[in-house]
Amino acid sequence: MFKSERGSATAEYAIATMAAVGFAGLLVVIMRSDEVKQMLLGLVKSALTFTNPNG
């Protein structure tokens, strides 16, 4: 009548962990791109550069 759900939480954690590892791997591949590095560097530089809007 009732199916045993023993181990289902462990399987869910394993699937979530594998998805996170896959996403991290994708981010590593993207971050190795020179275009992305330059874009992020430009964003950081513009965020850290203070310009007075009043001149």
C-alpha positions as CSV (number, residue, x, y, z in Angstrom):
1,M,0.0,0.0,0.0
2,F,2.7,2.5,1.0
3,K,5.9,2.7,-0.9
4,S,9.1,3.2,1.1
5,E,10.7,6.6,0.7
6,R,13.8,5.6,2.4
7,G,16.8,7.1,0.8
8,S,14.8,9.6,-1.3
9,A,16.2,12.6,0.6
10,T,19.8,11.4,-0.1
11,A,19.0,11.0,-3.8
12,E,17.5,14.5,-3.9
13,Y,20.7,15.9,-2.2
14,A,22.8,14.0,-4.7
15,I,20.9,15.4,-7.7
16,A,21.1,19.0,-6.3
17,T,24.8,18.6,-5.7
18,M,25.4,17.3,-9.2
19,A,23.4,20.3,-10.6
20,A,25.5,22.7,-8.5
21,V,28.7,21.1,-9.7
22,G,27.6,21.3,-13.3
23,F,26.6,25.0,-12.9
24,A,30.0,25.7,-11.3
25,G,31.8,24.0,-14.2
26,L,29.8,26.1,-16.6
27,L,30.8,29.3,-14.8
28,V,34.5,28.2,-14.9
29,V,34.3,27.8,-18.6
30,I,32.6,31.1,-19.1
31,M,35.0,32.9,-16.8
32,R,38.0,31.7,-18.8
33,S,36.8,33.6,-21.8
34,D,38.8,36.8,-22.5
35,E,35.7,38.8,-23.4
36,V,34.0,38.0,-20.1
37,K,37.2,38.8,-18.2
38,Q,37.5,42.2,-19.8
39,M,33.8,42.9,-19.3
40,L,34.0,42.1,-15.6
41,L,37.2,44.0,-15.2
42,G,35.6,47.0,-16.7
43,L,32.6,46.7,-14.4
44,V,34.8,46.5,-11.3
45,K,36.9,49.5,-12.5
46,S,33.8,51.6,-13.1
47,A,32.4,50.6,-9.7
48,L,35.6,51.5,-7.9
49,T,36.2,54.7,-9.8
50,F,34.6,57.8,-8.1
51,T,33.6,60.6,-10.4
52,N,32.0,63.8,-9.0
53,P,28.7,64.3,-10.9
54,N,28.9,68.0,-10.1
55,G,32.1,68.6,-11.9
